[in-house]
């Protein structure tokens, strides 16, 4: 009996297998989501395959920290999945069973919505690593090849469907030379469904993105890599083409950002020296003081970092951290909030800053991108009315709607509206006795509908999007701009009236 008991103790103490650790980890994921009342995510075999690869690489390649975004994307893509930027948990241990024991006491991965997950374990000698990947899937894709071996011109069909509330699928392909192409993606039967033909002409690595539209703007729903050519001919771009100087990084990043804006039909951004100084100073500060956040340790924000005299009106900031500046921007492009800054049609100027430094023997680049509506150093607008019209044109084009035709009759009504509103210090004030829409019908008897937007702005280029601007039926527009002081809205403000009409 004692021998049997001793044998039982020996069996219990035997190292757990990787399969057993993965099963135990998957069960723990389910329990933790149930515990907080969230729907249990589905275990995805493709994500688990990617997680096993990342676990192995955690013991052999990126032995400190988490995998870089390109490494993560490569593993997920090669496994046949297409979820952009999965949330990642990496646990390393010197004793294999400690990896799973450590994971089983973790309860910090269930705070965000998750639809699918994958878990993988790798053991090398006495060491072990466990990797958990969590995603909230935005699109379901039909199988698509990740490698085209012969390097000859090829084409393949990509079909799938966006997950609600995303809609209006758009497909983009970044070619090996860095150019970005929008691929026609006609819809098909099911809601959010699409099918498109992708062409691979030159050998190299292609990045394929499926973008969906949400109320807050565009969002990357799927992302994967396609290698066109023999295995081994394409290595991670962050290892081979990363700029190593600030000047080269700025050139590469400005081109990358504007290439993306061009393919989306958005006006290119202009580099601004003041914004470059602000961005570079902040990247250097984060590297020097050892933090990475939009709010600095002293509580300062981008607004405080911009000079007090700067006329920026509306500004945005992106931060990225990776092995190189392009890898850092790769992460920015595939983060919905950061991507909105990159593609915001209202922004017209930008500055880029990069701090190169070494952390625990690893090279890192801290990237800061700053965007503004107006050039900060410009004291006044030479033609605020034309600036307002240009802003409306950009917003209209960003929605892929036909341009609006300028109407002199509506211009006159809008100017009177703006002047009278400023006199009364009331944006809703009506010029004359008749409401504006009635005066529109008098001026344009054929108009079917009319609407008015009114804004008080520090910058006439900062006109926001509105329901009237997004209404495809509207095809005539008139704008009035008056600059003046107001008790309610401050000094040197632009009072902008925009009148729309739909004329058959």
Buried (B, 14 or more C-beta within 10 A) or exposed (E): EEEEEEEEEEEEEEEBEBEEBBBBBBEBBEEBBEEEEBEBBEBBEBBBBBBBBBBBBBBEEBBEEBBBBBBBBBBBBBBBBBBBBBBBBBBBBEEBBBBBBBBBEBEEBBEEEBBBBBBBBBBEEEBBBBBBBBBBBBBBBEEBBBEBEEBEEBEEEBBBBBBEEBEBBBBBBBBBEBEBBBBEBEBEEEEBBBBBEBEBEEBBBBBBBBBBBBEEBBBBBBBBBBBBBEEEEBEBBBEEEBBEEBEEBBBBBBEBBBBBBBBBBBBEBEBBEBBBBBBBBBBBBBBEEEEEEEEBEEEEEBEEBBEEEBBBBBBBBBBBBBBBBBBBBBBBBBBBEBBBBBBBBBBBBBBBBBBBBEEEEEEBBBBBBBBBBBBBBEEEBEEBBEBBBBBBBBBBBBEEBEEBEBBEBBBBBBBBBBBBBBEEBEBEBBBEEEEBBEBBBEBBEEBEBBBBBBBBBBBBBBBEBBEBBEBEEBBBBBBBBBBBEBEEBEEEBBBBBBBBBBBE
